[in-house]
Amino acid sequence: MEEEGKREERKWAITWEGFVQELRKAGYIAAPMVAVSVLQYLLQVVSVIIVGHLGALALSSAAIATSITNVTGFSLLSGMAGGLETLAGQAYGAKQYQKLGTYTYSAIISLIIMCPPICVLWIFIGKLLPLLGQDTIISQEACKYSMWLIPALFGGAVLKPLTRYLQTQSVILPMLITSSFILCFHTISCWTLVYKLQLGQKGAAIAFSLSTWLNVILLGLYVKFSSACEKTRAPLSREALYGIGEFFRLGVPSAIMICLKWWSLELLLLLSGLFKNPKLETSVLSICLTISTLHFTIPYGFGAAASTRVSNELGAGNPQLARMAVLVALFLGGTESVIVSSGLFLSRQVLGCAYSNDRQVVHYISVMTPLICLSFIMDSLQAVLSGVARGSGWQKIGAYINLGSFYLVGLPMAAVLGFGAHLRGKGLWIGILAGSFAQSVLLSIVTACTDWNKQVVKARERVLERRSSMKDEEK
């Protein structure tokens, strides 16, 4: 029977029929995950848009607070939750269903532990931002906005693991439904709090916190009562506390993978303010980053699908199917990037009109568009490969790759081209594009050289050895 199972596994792994079968499985996860990513990203966009009508001070302070809280808080939690994709995904593939629930508790506890130090940083943002050259009044208003986001931070510490818990089981539809409802709720509540109750910009932050916790409640109720989660529901026990160390070993490198690139883009924006015409350069670069970030929500869905499929198959002991999942995810990401970047390139002359009426800004964006298109291709490739890293459990390698790519290649080249070669914002973007290229190449090499049979052994050891050690402790 075992030999027959292996033959069946090889059959599905190397044939066109197997490719199509995997394409269906990946598409079933990727399509709704793309929608979920976009809907969740739009929450903060809606907040900034509504606050923007209050005036320049409210807009600038809310934008800065959103950027700071993303970089120092929400991105950190999201990155650390990537460790759960390894643990929970492989446990589910190995049919260790109770461990999936236990790992989720470990992740929630770990992320909650991370929140208090982040809160302290947010409380003192009003004093820290002026040291970085920001206006004092704007800094104080940004601090107030950030403090009202603290409840959302703790909500995110629960929400991020909950979404990974469902994602690793390929239970995506509930997240899509709740995300759609939450976006509608947030839009209405944000407008009501800001204008009807006249709470101003802090009303937007309160609405975001309420929306985050409502999402936690809705998904929590689904997990509690849905038959789809019946096998993986587990009681809170000491084992969840024992798993915190293991989660941190994967979660910290996973967070570094995400944050290193995110921080490099923020540094890029700060550097743009040092040019002769900082208003123009910063505005254009901000628009380019907004376009790039919005696009990234699409390949992120493919990366989530790759992480789920790879981790599940490794846990199940199917190395060839894990390899097939990688190839299918790369096919999806590559196809998407070519289609979207082609459409963006063809609309480059009018793209800037969506963001500004200034002819200089519109022209500058049209010049930057070909570089943004190349960034789309690199982002799609690295999003998928980062998903493979999370699913396989080699986040630490990914962290080193991102460190070298963006801080030894990308940022130095950006500084040289932007200031030394006088290419200004274009030079900065070329530099970060070079970092993305280096990142994609290195991740591709690691993935191509991966021994999937060894990854299966590591996955089984990761899931089953901890189970044995827990039994020994109980005895």
C-alpha positions in Angstrom: 0.0 0.0 0.0 2.8 2.4 0.9 4.5 1.7 -2.5 1.3 2.3 -4.3 0.8 5.6 -2.5 4.3 6.7 -3.5 3.5 5.8 -7.2 0.3 7.8 -7.0 2.1 10.8 -5.5 4.8 10.7 -8.3 2.0 10.4 -10.9 0.3 13.6 -9.7 3.6 15.4 -9.3 5.1 15.0 -12.7 2.2 15.0 -15.2 0.2 17.8 -16.8 -2.9 16.4 -15.0 -1.1 16.8 -11.7 -0.2 20.4 -12.6 -3.9 21.2 -13.4 -5.0 19.5 -10.2 -2.5 21.5 -8.1 -3.6 24.7 -10.0 -7.1 24.1 -8.9 -6.1 23.6 -5.2 -3.8 26.7 -5.3 -6.4 28.8 -7.0 -9.1 27.8 -4.5 -6.8 29.4 -1.8 -5.2 32.2 -3.7 -8.3 33.9 -5.3 -10.1 34.6 -2.0 -6.9 35.4 -0.2 -6.1 38.1 -2.8 -9.5 39.6 -2.1 -9.0 39.3 1.7 -5.6 41.1 1.4 -7.1 43.9 -0.7 -10.1 44.4 1.6 -7.9 44.5 4.8 -5.5 47.0 3.1 -8.4 49.2 2.2 -9.3 49.7 5.9 -6.4 52.1 6.4 -6.9 53.7 3.0 -10.5 54.5 3.9 -9.4 56.0 7.2 -6.8 58.3 5.6 -9.3 59.4 2.8 -12.0 60.3 5.3 -9.6 62.1 7.6 -8.1 63.9 4.6 -11.2 66.0 4.2 -10.6 67.5 7.7 -7.6 69.5 6.4 -3.9 69.3 5.7 -2.9 68.9 9.4 -5.3 66.0 10.0 -4.2 64.3 6.7 -0.5 64.6 7.3 -0.6 63.5 10.9 -2.9 60.5 10.1 -0.7 59.5 7.2 2.5 59.7 9.3 0.8 57.8 12.2 -0.4 55.1 9.8 3.1 54.7 8.4 4.8 54.6 11.8 2.3 52.2 13.3 2.5 49.9 10.3 6.3 49.8 10.3 6.7 49.4 14.1 3.6 47.4 15.0 1.2 45.9 12.5 3.9 44.7 10.1 5.8 43.2 13.0 2.7 41.2 14.1 1.9 40.1 10.6 5.5 39.0 10.0 5.7 37.0 13.2 2.4 35.3 12.5 4.2 33.8 9.5 5.9 31.4 11.9 2.4 29.9 12.4 2.2 29.1 8.7 5.1 26.7 9.1 3.9 25.1 12.4 0.2 25.0 11.8 0.4 24.2 8.1 2.7 21.2 8.6 0.7 20.0 11.6 -2.4 20.0 9.5 -0.7 18.1 6.7 0.5 15.5 9.2 -3.1 15.2 10.5 -2.0 16.4 13.9 -5.2 18.5 14.1 -5.1 19.3 17.8 -1.6 20.7 17.5 -2.9 23.2 15.0 -5.1 24.7 17.6 -2.4 24.6 20.3 0.1 26.3 18.0 -2.5 29.0 17.4 -2.8 29.7 21.1 1.0 29.8 21.3 1.1 32.4 18.5 -1.6 34.6 20.1 0.1 34.6 23.5 3.5 35.4 21.8 2.0 38.3 19.8 0.3 39.7 22.9 3.6 39.7 24.7 5.1 41.8 21.9 2.4 44.5 22.2 3.3 46.4 25.4 6.8 47.5 24.2 5.3 48.6 20.9 2.7 50.6 22.9 5.4 52.4 24.8 7.0 53.4 21.5 3.7 54.7 20.1 3.1 56.8 23.3 6.4 58.6 22.8 6.0 59.2 19.1 5.2 62.8 19.7 8.6 63.3 21.2 10.5 61.0 18.8 9.3 62.4 15.5 10.6 65.9 16.0 14.1 64.4 16.5 13.7 63.1 12.9 12.9 66.5 11.6 9.1 66.3 11.7 7.0 69.3 12.6 6.1 69.4 16.3 2.4 70.0 15.9 2.1 67.2 13.3 4.1 64.9 15.5 1.7 65.6 18.5 -1.4 64.9 16.4 0.2 61.8 15.0 0.9 60.6 18.6 -2.8 61.1 19.5 -3.9 59.1 16.4 -1.4 56.3 17.3 -2.5 56.0 20.8 -6.1 55.4 19.7 -4.8 52.6 17.5 -3.4 50.7 20.6 -6.6 48.6 20.9 -6.3 47.6 17.3 -2.7 46.4 18.0 -3.9 44.0 20.6 -6.8 43.0 18.3 -4.2 42.3 15.6 -2.3 40.1 18.0 -5.4 37.8 18.0 -6.6 38.4 14.5 -3.3 37.5 12.7 -3.0 34.0 14.2 -6.7 33.4 13.7 -6.4 34.2 9.9 -3.3 31.9 9.7 -5.3 29.2 11.6 -8.0 29.2 8.9 -5.6 29.8 6.0 -3.5 26.7 6.8 -6.7 24.6 6.7 -7.7 26.2 3.3 -10.8 27.7 5.1 -10.7 31.0 3.3 -14.4 31.9 2.5 -15.3 32.9 6.1 -12.4 35.4 6.0 -13.6 36.8 2.7 -17.1 37.3 4.0 -16.0 38.9 7.3 -13.5 41.1 5.5 -16.2 42.4 3.1 -18.5 43.1 6.0 -15.8 44.7 8.1 -14.8 47.1 5.3 -18.5 48.3 5.0 -18.8 48.6 8.8 -15.5 50.5 9.0 -16.5 53.0 6.3 -19.8 53.8 8.0 -18.4 53.9 11.5 -15.4 56.0 10.5 -17.5 58.6 8.8 -20.0 58.6 11.7 -17.3 59.0 14.4 -15.3 61.6 12.4 -18.1 63.9 11.2 -21.4 63.1 12.9 -19.9 62.7 16.4 -17.2 65.3 15.6 -14.4 63.3 17.0 -12.1 64.4 14.3 -9.1 62.3 13.2 -9.1 60.2 16.4 -12.6 59.0 15.3 -10.9 57.2 12.4 -8.4 55.5 14.7 -11.3 54.4 17.0 -13.2 53.1 14.1 -10.2 51.1 13.0 -9.8 49.6 16.4 -13.5 48.7 16.6 -13.3 47.1 13.1 -10.3 45.0 14.1 -12.0 43.7 17.3 -15.3 43.0 15.4 -13.3 41.0 12.9 -11.7 39.0 15.8 -15.2 38.3 17.3 -16.7 37.2 14.0 -13.8 34.8 13.2 -13.7 33.6 16.8 -17.4 32.7 16.7 -16.9 30.9 13.4 -14.0 28.9 14.8 -16.0 28.1 18.0 -19.1 26.9 16.3 -18.2 25.8 12.7 -18.0 22.1 11.9 -15.1 23.0 9.5 -12.9 23.7 12.6 -14.2 20.8 14.7 -11.1 18.6 14.3 -8.6 21.4 15.0 -10.3 23.1 18.0 -8.2 22.6 21.0 -8.5 23.6 24.7 -6.1 26.2 26.1 -3.5 24.2 28.0 0.1 24.3 29.3 1.3 22.9 25.9 0.5 26.3 24.4 2.9 28.0 26.8 5.6 25.4 26.0 5.2 26.2 22.3 6.0 29.9 22.7 9.8 29.3 22.4 9.3 27.3 19.2 7.0 29.9 17.7 9.5 32.7 18.4 12.3 30.7 16.7 10.2 30.8 13.5 8.2 34.0 14.1 11.1 36.4 14.7 13.0 35.5 11.4 9.6 35.6 9.6 9.0 39.1 10.9 12.5 40.2 10.0 11.9 39.0 6.4 8.9 41.4 6.1 10.1 44.3 8.1 13.6 44.6 6.5 12.1 45.4 3.2 9.3 47.6 4.6 11.8 49.6 6.6 14.0 50.0 3.5 11.0 51.5 1.6 10.4 54.0 4.5 14.1 55.0 4.4 13.7 55.6 0.7 10.9 58.0 1.4 13.0 59.8 4.0 15.9 60.1 1.5 13.6 61.7 -1.1 13.1 64.6 1.3 16.8 65.5 1.0 16.6 66.5 -2.7 16.4 70.1 -4.0 12.7 69.9 -4.6 11.6 67.7 -1.6 7.9 68.4 -2.0 7.8 67.0 -5.6 10.2 64.1 -4.9 8.4 63.0 -1.8 5.0 63.3 -3.3 5.9 61.2 -6.4 7.7 58.6 -4.4 4.8 58.3 -2.0 2.4 57.8 -4.9 4.7 55.1 -6.4 4.9 53.3 -3.0 1.2 53.5 -2.7 0.7 51.9 -6.1 3.4 49.2 -5.3 1.9 48.4 -1.9 -1.6 48.1 -3.4 -0.4 45.7 -6.0 1.5 43.6 -3.5 -1.7 42.6 -1.9 -2.3 40.4 -5.0 0.9 38.4 -5.1 0.6 38.1 -1.3 -2.4 36.0 -1.8 -0.4 33.7 -4.1 2.3 33.6 -1.4 -0.3 32.6 1.2 -1.5 29.8 -1.2 2.1 28.6 -1.7 2.8 28.6 2.0 -0.4 26.6 2.8 0.1 24.1 0.0 3.8 23.6 0.7 3.4 23.2 4.4 0.4 20.9 4.1 2.3 18.6 1.6 5.5 18.6 3.7 3.5 17.7 6.8 1.7 14.9 4.9 5.1 13.5 3.6 4.7 14.4 -0.1 7.9 16.0 -1.3 7.0 15.9 -5.0 3.6 17.5 -4.4 5.3 20.3 -2.3 7.6 20.9 -5.3 4.6 21.0 -7.7 2.9 23.5 -5.4 6.0 25.8 -5.7 5.9 25.6 -9.5 2.2 26.3 -9.7 2.5 29.3 -7.4 5.3 30.7 -9.4 3.2 30.2 -12.6 0.3 32.1 -11.0 2.5 34.9 -9.7 4.4 35.3 -13.0 1.2 35.4 -15.1 -0.4 38.0 -12.8 2.7 40.2 -12.8 3.0 40.3 -16.6 -0.7 41.1 -17.0 -0.8 43.8 -14.4 2.5 45.4 -15.3 1.5 45.5 -19.0 -1.7 47.2 -18.2 0.1 49.7 -16.0 2.7 50.5 -18.6 0.0 51.1 -21.3 -1.7 53.6 -18.9 1.5 55.4 -17.8 0.6 58.7 -19.4 -2.7 59.0 -17.4 -1.7 57.1 -14.2 -0.6 60.3 -12.4 -3.9 62.0 -13.1 -5.6 59.7 -10.6 -3.4 61.2 -7.8 -2.7 64.7 -8.8 -3.6 67.6 -11.1 -0.1 68.9 -11.1 1.4 68.4 -14.6 4.9 68.0 -13.2 3.8 65.3 -10.9 1.8 63.5 -13.7 4.9 63.6 -16.0 7.2 62.4 -13.3 5.0 59.4 -12.5 4.9 58.5 -16.2 8.7 58.4 -16.2 8.7 56.2 -13.0 6.0 53.8 -14.3 8.3 51.4 -16.3 10.4 51.0 -13.1 7.2 50.3 -11.1 6.3 47.7 -13.7 9.6 45.9 -13.1 9.0 46.2 -9.3 5.6 44.4 -9.9 7.4 41.4 -11.5 10.0 41.3 -8.7 7.4 41.6 -6.0 5.3 38.8 -7.4 8.3 36.5 -7.6 9.5 37.3 -4.0 6.0 37.2 -2.5 5.6 33.6 -3.8 9.1 32.5 -2.8 8.7 34.1 0.7 5.5 32.1 1.0 7.5 29.0 0.1 10.0 29.9 2.8 7.3 30.3 5.4 5.7 27.0 4.4 9.0 25.2 4.5 10.4 26.7 7.7 13.5 28.4 6.4 12.6 31.9 7.4 16.0 32.5 8.9 17.6 32.1 5.5 15.1 34.5 4.1 15.9 37.0 6.7 19.6 36.9 5.9 18.8 37.2 2.2 16.6 40.3 2.8 19.3 41.9 5.0 21.9 41.5 2.3 19.7 42.4 -0.6 18.3 45.7 0.7 20.9 46.9 3.1 24.1 45.8 1.3 22.8 46.2 -2.3 19.5 48.1 -2.5 19.9 51.2 -0.2 23.6 51.8 -1.0 22.9 51.7 -4.8 19.8 53.9 -4.2 22.0 56.5 -2.4 24.7 56.4 -5.1 22.3 56.7 -8.1 19.9 59.2 -6.4 22.6 61.6 -5.1 25.9 60.7 -6.7 24.5 60.2 -10.3 21.8 62.9 -9.7 19.0 60.7 -10.8 16.9 61.8 -7.8 13.8 59.7 -7.2 14.4 57.6 -10.2 17.8 56.6 -8.9 16.4 55.8 -5.5 13.8 53.5 -7.1 16.4 51.8 -9.3 18.4 51.1 -6.2 15.6 49.4 -4.4 14.7 47.6 -7.6 18.2 46.2 -7.6 17.7 45.0 -4.0 14.4 43.3 -5.0 16.2 41.7 -8.0 19.0 40.4 -5.7 16.4 39.1 -3.2 14.4 37.3 -5.9 17.5 35.7 -7.4 18.8 34.5 -4.0 15.4 33.2 -3.0 15.1 31.4 -6.3 18.5 29.8 -5.9 17.6 28.5 -2.4 14.3 27.2 -3.6 15.8 25.5 -6.6 18.5 23.8 -4.4 16.0 22.7 -1.8 16.0 19.0 -1.1 12.2 18.4 -0.6 12.8 14.9 0.8 14.9 16.4 3.6 12.2 19.1 4.2 9.6 16.4 4.6 11.8 14.7 7.3 12.3 18.1 9.1 8.6 18.8 9.0 7.7 15.4 10.4 10.3 15.8 13.2 9.1 19.3 13.9 5.5 18.1 14.4 5.9 14.6 15.8 9.0 15.1 18.1 7.3 17.8 20.1 4.3 15.6 20.5 6.6 12.8 21.9 8.4 15.2 24.3 5.1 16.5 25.6 3.9 13.0 26.3 7.2 12.3 28.2 6.7 15.4 30.3 3.2 14.4 31.2 4.4 11.0 32.4 
